Amino acid sequence: QVQLVESGGGLVQAGDSLRLSCAASGRTFSSYSMGWFRQAPGKEREFVAAISWSAGSTYYADSVKGRFTISRDNAKNTVYLQMNSLKPEDTAVYYCAANGYGLRLRLLDYDYWGQGTQVTVSS
Protein backbone atom coordinates (compact mmCIF):
# COMPACT_ATOMS: atom_id res chain seq x y z
CA GLN A 1 0.00 0.00 0.00
CA VAL A 2 1.29 3.44 -0.94
CA GLN A 3 -0.20 6.77 0.07
CA LEU A 4 0.71 9.82 -1.98
CA VAL A 5 0.47 13.50 -1.08
CA GLU A 6 1.22 16.21 -3.61
CA SER A 7 2.31 19.75 -2.79
CA GLY A 8 3.84 22.79 -4.44
CA GLY A 9 1.02 23.95 -6.65
CA GLY A 10 -0.02 27.57 -6.91
CA LEU A 11 -0.80 30.57 -9.06
CA VAL A 12 2.02 31.79 -11.30
CA GLN A 13 2.47 33.85 -14.42
CA ALA A 14 3.36 32.55 -17.85
CA GLY A 15 7.07 31.89 -18.07
CA ASP A 16 7.47 31.19 -14.36
CA SER A 17 8.59 27.95 -12.76
CA LEU A 18 7.13 25.65 -10.11
CA ARG A 19 8.32 22.47 -8.50
CA LEU A 20 5.75 19.93 -7.43
CA SER A 21 6.53 17.32 -4.83
CA CYS A 22 4.83 14.04 -4.10
CA ALA A 23 5.59 12.42 -0.77
CA ALA A 24 4.94 8.72 -0.48
CA SER A 25 4.35 6.62 2.60
CA GLY A 26 5.43 3.03 2.83
CA ARG A 27 8.76 1.27 2.85
CA THR A 28 8.47 -0.03 -0.71
CA PHE A 29 8.43 3.33 -2.50
CA SER A 30 11.68 2.54 -4.29
CA SER A 31 10.07 -0.46 -5.98
CA TYR A 32 7.40 1.63 -7.71
CA SER A 33 7.60 3.53 -10.94
CA MET A 34 6.02 6.94 -10.60
CA GLY A 35 4.06 9.21 -12.88
CA TRP A 36 2.60 12.67 -13.01
CA PHE A 37 -0.75 13.31 -14.67
CA ARG A 38 -2.90 16.41 -14.99
CA GLN A 39 -6.52 17.25 -15.51
CA ALA A 40 -7.75 20.58 -16.82
CA PRO A 41 -11.36 21.69 -16.32
CA GLY A 42 -13.66 19.86 -18.69
CA LYS A 43 -10.90 17.61 -19.98
CA GLU A 44 -9.77 14.07 -19.34
CA ARG A 45 -6.82 13.32 -17.12
CA GLU A 46 -3.67 13.08 -19.22
CA PHE A 47 -0.17 11.75 -18.86
CA VAL A 48 2.61 14.25 -18.17
CA ALA A 49 5.75 12.36 -17.16
CA ALA A 50 6.96 9.08 -15.70
CA ILE A 51 10.09 7.79 -14.02
CA SER A 52 11.26 4.26 -13.37
CA TRP A 53 11.90 2.93 -9.89
CA SER A 54 15.65 3.45 -10.24
CA ALA A 55 15.30 6.85 -11.96
CA GLY A 56 17.23 5.33 -14.83
CA SER A 57 14.44 5.98 -17.30
CA THR A 58 12.06 8.86 -17.81
CA TYR A 59 9.36 9.66 -20.35
CA TYR A 60 7.48 12.85 -21.13
CA ALA A 61 4.40 13.94 -22.98
CA ASP A 62 5.29 15.93 -26.08
CA SER A 63 3.51 18.96 -24.67
CA VAL A 64 5.95 19.27 -21.75
CA LYS A 65 9.15 17.83 -23.21
CA GLY A 66 12.03 20.22 -22.72
CA ARG A 67 10.16 22.25 -20.09
CA PHE A 68 9.33 19.74 -17.35
CA THR A 69 11.69 17.40 -15.52
CA ILE A 70 10.64 14.45 -13.38
CA SER A 71 12.99 13.17 -10.71
CA ARG A 72 12.88 11.14 -7.52
CA ASP A 73 14.72 10.73 -4.26
CA ASN A 74 14.11 7.24 -2.96
CA ALA A 75 15.82 8.05 0.33
CA LYS A 76 13.15 10.72 0.92
CA ASN A 77 10.27 8.74 -0.62
CA THR A 78 9.57 11.71 -2.86
CA VAL A 79 9.07 12.32 -6.55
CA TYR A 80 9.33 15.78 -8.07
CA LEU A 81 8.11 17.58 -11.14
CA GLN A 82 10.13 20.66 -12.04
CA MET A 83 8.06 22.81 -14.37
CA ASN A 84 9.76 25.63 -16.25
CA SER A 85 8.50 28.08 -18.87
CA LEU A 86 4.94 27.51 -17.74
CA LYS A 87 2.12 28.29 -20.14
CA PRO A 88 -1.56 29.03 -19.50
CA GLU A 89 -2.38 25.67 -21.09
CA ASP A 90 -0.47 23.97 -18.27
CA THR A 91 -3.24 25.03 -15.89
CA ALA A 92 -4.67 21.88 -14.32
CA VAL A 93 -4.84 19.76 -11.22
CA TYR A 94 -1.64 17.72 -11.11
CA TYR A 95 -1.67 14.20 -9.70
CA CYS A 96 1.14 11.84 -8.88
CA ALA A 97 0.63 8.11 -9.16
CA ALA A 98 2.51 4.90 -8.48
CA ASN A 99 2.59 1.58 -10.27
CA GLY A 100 4.45 -1.63 -9.70
CA TYR A 101 4.88 -2.57 -13.36
CA GLY A 102 7.39 -0.14 -14.82
CA LEU A 103 7.43 2.96 -16.99
CA ARG A 104 3.80 3.42 -17.97
CA LEU A 105 1.76 6.12 -19.71
CA ARG A 106 -1.77 4.86 -19.18
CA LEU A 107 -3.88 5.88 -16.21
CA LEU A 108 -5.18 2.33 -15.92
CA ASP A 109 -1.68 1.02 -15.21
CA TYR A 110 -1.35 3.04 -12.02
CA ASP A 111 -2.46 1.56 -8.73
CA TYR A 112 -2.15 4.47 -6.31
CA TRP A 113 -3.05 8.14 -6.70
CA GLY A 114 -2.63 11.32 -4.71
CA GLN A 115 -5.35 13.88 -4.17
CA GLY A 116 -3.88 16.40 -6.58
CA THR A 117 -2.49 19.92 -6.40
CA GLN A 118 -3.78 22.88 -8.40
CA VAL A 119 -1.48 24.70 -10.80
CA THR A 120 -2.81 27.89 -12.38
CA VAL A 121 -0.81 29.80 -14.95
CA SER A 122 -2.02 33.28 -15.84
CA SER A 123 -1.20 34.97 -19.13
BAFI-3210 file (N, C-alpha, C; in Angstrom, 3 decimals, decimal comma, padded with zeros to 6 digits):
// residues 123
n [1|2|3|4|5|6|7|8|9|10|11|12|13|14|15|16|17|18|19|20|21|22|23|24|25|26|27|28|29|30|31|32|33|34|35|36|37|38|39|40|41|42|43|44|45|46|47|48|49|50|51|52|53|54|55|56|57|58|59|60|61|62|63|64|65|66|67|68|69|70|71|72|73|74|75|76|77|78|79|80|81|82|83|84|85|86|87|88|89|90|91|92|93|94|95|96|97|98|99|100|101|102|103|104|105|106|107|108|109|110|111|112|113|114|115|116|117|118|119|120|121|122|123]
n.u [000,846|000,538|000,593|-000,006|000,936|000,571|002,218|003,041|001,799|000,254|-000,476|000,820|002,637|002,726|005,629|006,939|008,288|007,653|007,906|006,706|005,988|005,781|005,021|005,545|004,187|005,182|007,349|008,158|008,523|010,619|010,394|008,468|007,426|006,888|004,488|003,384|000,350|-002,195|-005,156|-007,233|-009,902|-012,936|-011,709|-010,161|-008,140|-004,656|-001,532|001,639|004,384|006,794|008,715|011,133|011,621|014,249|015,057|016,399|015,218|013,146|010,123|008,267|005,352|004,708|003,897|005,121|007,752|011,132|010,543|009,554|010,743|011,061|011,877|013,310|013,736|014,657|015,491|014,155|011,594|010,178|008,890|009,458|008,347|009,669|008,774|009,203|009,147|006,351|003,061|-000,169|-001,811|-000,920|-002,324|-003,991|-005,166|-002,718|-001,605|000,085|001,155|001,489|002,916|003,431|004,598|006,298|007,705|005,104|002,399|-000,319|-003,304|-004,710|-002,823|-001,786|-001,689|-001,965|-002,943|-002,495|-004,116|-004,063|-002,839|-003,362|-002,439|-002,138|-001,768|-001,334|-001,896]
n.v [-001,191|002,189|005,542|008,754|012,148|015,209|018,376|021,896|023,242|026,172|029,655|031,154|033,227|033,224|031,770|031,508|029,346|026,257|023,859|020,746|018,452|015,092|013,219|010,039|007,384|004,429|001,612|000,538|002,284|002,675|000,605|001,160|002,472|005,825|008,359|011,463|013,101|015,160|017,170|019,223|021,662|020,319|018,513|015,331|013,359|013,449|012,056|013,175|012,868|010,289|008,119|005,636|003,054|003,117|005,536|005,510|005,695|007,897|009,475|011,625|013,579|014,976|017,599|018,746|018,225|019,080|021,244|020,409|018,446|015,314|013,770|011,779|010,971|008,405|007,939|009,831|009,208|010,558|012,099|014,361|017,136|019,301|022,268|024,351|027,446|027,893|027,678|029,101|027,000|024,910|024,926|023,159|020,452|018,674|015,378|012,844|009,468|005,942|002,901|-000,623|-001,846|-000,725|001,668|003,527|004,860|004,963|005,730|003,613|001,796|002,515|002,147|003,543|006,749|010,266|013,109|015,353|018,553|021,978|023,791|026,911|028,941|032,140|034,415]
n.w [000,000|-000,844|-000,001|-001,290|-001,387|-002,776|-003,286|-003,608|-005,660|-007,194|-007,969|-010,763|-013,116|-016,719|-018,075|-015,690|-013,076|-011,337|-008,723|-008,176|-005,572|-004,451|-001,859|-000,556|001,370|003,123|002,970|000,597|-001,481|-003,285|-005,036|-006,838|-009,952|-010,950|-011,772|-013,235|-013,744|-015,256|-015,015|-016,677|-016,404|-017,524|-019,163|-019,960|-017,733|-018,216|-019,281|-018,081|-017,236|-016,502|-014,365|-013,841|-011,313|-010,484|-011,340|-013,663|-016,094|-017,923|-019,111|-021,221|-021,943|-025,138|-025,031|-022,845|-022,969|-022,664|-021,103|-018,627|-015,883|-014,479|-011,427|-008,754|-005,303|-003,653|-001,085|000,333|-000,180|-002,212|-005,124|-007,774|-009,779|-011,834|-013,216|-015,814|-017,714|-017,826|-019,214|-019,988|-020,806|-019,297|-017,020|-014,565|-012,459|-010,843|-010,553|-008,757|-009,207|-008,601|-009,736|-009,955|-012,132|-014,047|-016,364|-017,339|-019,330|-019,302|-017,547|-016,425|-015,689|-013,301|-009,819|-007,427|-006,265|-005,700|-004,101|-005,590|-006,790|-007,333|-010,182|-011,537|-014,275|-015,238|-017,948]
ca.u [000,000|001,287|-000,202|000,712|000,468|001,222|002,310|003,843|001,021|-000,021|-000,799|002,023|002,468|003,357|007,073|007,473|008,588|007,135|008,324|005,748|006,530|004,833|005,589|004,935|004,353|005,434|008,761|008,472|008,431|011,677|010,070|007,398|007,603|006,016|004,063|002,602|-000,746|-002,898|-006,522|-007,747|-011,363|-013,658|-010,897|-009,775|-006,816|-003,669|-000,172|002,612|005,754|006,959|010,088|011,260|011,905|015,652|015,298|017,234|014,442|012,057|009,359|007,483|004,404|005,290|003,506|005,954|009,147|012,028|010,160|009,335|011,690|010,644|012,994|012,876|014,719|014,114|015,817|013,145|010,269|009,571|009,072|009,328|008,111|010,130|008,058|009,759|008,498|004,943|002,121|-001,558|-002,383|-000,473|-003,243|-004,667|-004,838|-001,644|-001,674|001,137|000,629|002,506|002,589|004,454|004,876|007,386|007,432|003,796|001,765|-001,768|-003,883|-005,178|-001,680|-001,348|-002,463|-002,151|-003,046|-002,625|-005,354|-003,881|-002,487|-003,776|-001,479|-002,814|-000,809|-002,019|-001,198]
ca.v [000,000|003,439|006,770|009,821|013,496|016,212|019,747|022,786|023,952|027,568|030,572|031,785|033,855|032,546|031,889|031,189|027,948|025,654|022,473|019,931|017,320|014,036|012,425|008,719|006,616|003,027|001,270|-000,033|003,327|002,536|-000,460|001,634|003,527|006,944|009,206|012,674|013,313|016,408|017,247|020,584|021,688|019,858|017,613|014,073|013,321|013,080|011,751|014,252|012,358|009,082|007,793|004,258|002,934|003,450|006,846|005,334|005,980|008,858|009,659|012,852|013,944|015,933|018,957|019,269|017,826|020,222|022,248|019,745|017,397|014,454|013,173|011,137|010,731|007,242|008,052|010,718|008,744|011,708|012,325|015,783|017,580|020,659|022,813|025,626|028,075|027,507|028,295|029,026|025,674|023,974|025,025|021,883|019,763|017,717|014,201|011,844|008,112|004,898|001,582|-001,633|-002,570|-000,145|002,955|003,416|006,118|004,861|005,877|002,333|001,019|003,036|001,557|004,472|008,138|011,318|013,880|016,402|019,921|022,881|024,704|027,889|029,802|033,278|034,969]
ca.w [000,000|-000,937|000,066|-001,982|-001,080|-003,615|-002,790|-004,444|-006,654|-006,908|-009,062|-011,301|-014,419|-017,848|-018,074|-014,363|-012,759|-010,105|-008,496|-007,433|-004,825|-004,097|-000,772|-000,478|002,596|002,834|002,854|-000,708|-002,504|-004,292|-005,979|-007,713|-010,938|-010,599|-012,880|-013,014|-014,673|-014,987|-015,512|-016,815|-016,325|-018,694|-019,983|-019,339|-017,121|-019,219|-018,861|-018,165|-017,156|-015,697|-014,019|-013,374|-009,886|-010,236|-011,959|-014,832|-017,302|-017,805|-020,348|-021,128|-022,985|-026,080|-024,669|-021,755|-023,210|-022,722|-020,094|-017,352|-015,521|-013,376|-010,707|-007,517|-004,257|-002,956|000,334|000,923|-000,622|-002,858|-006,553|-008,070|-011,142|-012,041|-014,366|-016,253|-018,872|-017,742|-020,143|-019,501|-021,086|-018,269|-015,895|-014,319|-011,216|-011,108|-009,702|-008,876|-009,158|-008,476|-010,273|-009,695|-013,364|-014,815|-016,986|-017,967|-019,709|-019,179|-016,207|-015,915|-015,215|-012,016|-008,726|-006,311|-006,699|-004,709|-004,169|-006,578|-006,401|-008,404|-010,802|-012,375|-014,954|-015,840|-019,129]
c.u [000,883|000,299|000,629|000,094|001,269|001,246|003,088|003,085|000,801|-000,393|000,479|001,689|003,158|004,856|007,728|007,733|007,903|007,755|007,274|006,489|005,412|005,518|004,817|005,184|004,620|006,903|009,146|008,423|009,424|011,388|008,998|007,914|006,545|005,656|003,377|001,557|-001,376|-004,278|-006,973|-009,267|-012,005|-012,899|-010,577|-008,382|-005,817|-002,297|000,728|004,038|005,780|008,437|010,124|011,686|013,329|016,018|016,182|016,538|013,347|011,351|008,437|006,455|005,054|005,035|004,391|007,434|010,016|011,721|010,023|010,398|011,155|011,895|012,461|014,055|014,170|014,430|014,792|011,729|009,499|009,890|008,741|008,953|008,522|009,507|008,598|008,990|007,019|004,079|000,714|-002,191|-001,865|-001,380|-004,055|-004,446|-003,830|-001,680|-000,401|000,511|001,777|002,014|003,761|004,902|006,088|006,969|006,145|003,208|000,266|-002,218|-004,205|-004,043|-001,212|-002,285|-002,830|-002,076|-003,065|-003,910|-005,267|-003,508|-002,754|-002,602|-002,261|-001,773|-001,579|-001,194|-000,798]
c.v [001,243|004,596|007,920|011,168|014,493|017,569|020,585|023,529|025,407|028,342|031,279|032,439|033,033|032,826|031,561|029,690|027,539|024,273|021,791|018,795|016,335|013,148|011,125|008,084|005,168|002,762|000,789|000,994|003,091|001,435|-000,047|002,618|004,588|007,760|010,458|012,766|014,661|016,371|018,690|020,550|021,253|018,909|016,334|014,195|012,803|012,868|012,964|013,698|011,115|008,825|006,378|004,226|003,356|004,851|006,734|005,672|006,980|008,965|010,848|012,938|014,996|017,377|019,570|018,974|019,070|021,308|021,642|018,669|016,623|013,859|012,538|011,004|009,592|007,273|008,913|010,304|009,852|011,725|013,790|015,997|019,050|021,175|024,207|026,158|027,717|028,332|028,228|027,657|024,592|024,013|023,749|021,477|018,686|016,611|013,372|010,466|007,122|003,617|000,642|-002,372|-002,036|001,184|002,844|004,790|006,123|004,997|004,513|001,485|001,439|002,597|002,561|005,907|009,077|012,097|015,041|017,746|020,836|023,743|025,616|028,838|030,925|033,847|036,415]
c.w [000,000|-000,852|-000,463|-001,650|-001,897|-002,916|-003,796|-005,521|-006,266|-008,147|-009,491|-012,626|-015,501|-017,854|-016,753|-014,221|-011,462|-009,972|-007,635|-006,742|-004,548|-003,076|-000,634|000,891|002,210|002,565|001,480|-001,829|-003,623|-005,303|-006,988|-008,745|-010,672|-011,833|-012,385|-014,133|-014,353|-015,611|-015,490|-016,746|-017,636|-019,594|-019,216|-018,717|-018,147|-018,610|-019,046|-018,214|-016,286|-015,467|-013,464|-011,907|-009,553|-010,714|-013,188|-016,129|-016,991|-019,157|-020,148|-022,247|-023,878|-025,654|-023,587|-021,951|-023,379|-021,714|-018,702|-017,138|-014,326|-012,735|-009,427|-006,576|-003,417|-001,462|001,063|000,548|-001,339|-004,353|-006,832|-009,533|-011,214|-013,327|-014,669|-017,456|-018,941|-018,692|-019,557|-019,737|-020,154|-017,037|-015,746|-012,862|-011,571|-010,060|-009,854|-008,666|-009,131|-009,115|-010,083|-010,932|-014,124|-015,388|-017,798|-018,248|-019,467|-017,729|-015,601|-015,341|-013,830|-010,907|-007,634|-006,831|-005,507|-004,943|-005,138|-005,987|-007,599|-008,874|-011,745|-012,954|-015,644|-016,990|-018,922]
res [q|v|q|l|v|e|s|g|g|g|l|v|q|a|g|d|s|l|r|l|s|c|a|a|s|g|r|t|f|s|s|y|s|m|g|w|f|r|q|a|p|g|k|e|r|e|f|v|a|a|i|s|w|s|a|g|s|t|y|y|a|d|s|v|k|g|r|f|t|i|s|r|d|n|a|k|n|t|v|y|l|q|m|n|s|l|k|p|e|d|t|a|v|y|y|c|a|a|n|g|y|g|l|r|l|r|l|l|d|y|d|y|w|g|q|g|t|q|v|t|v|s|s]
***
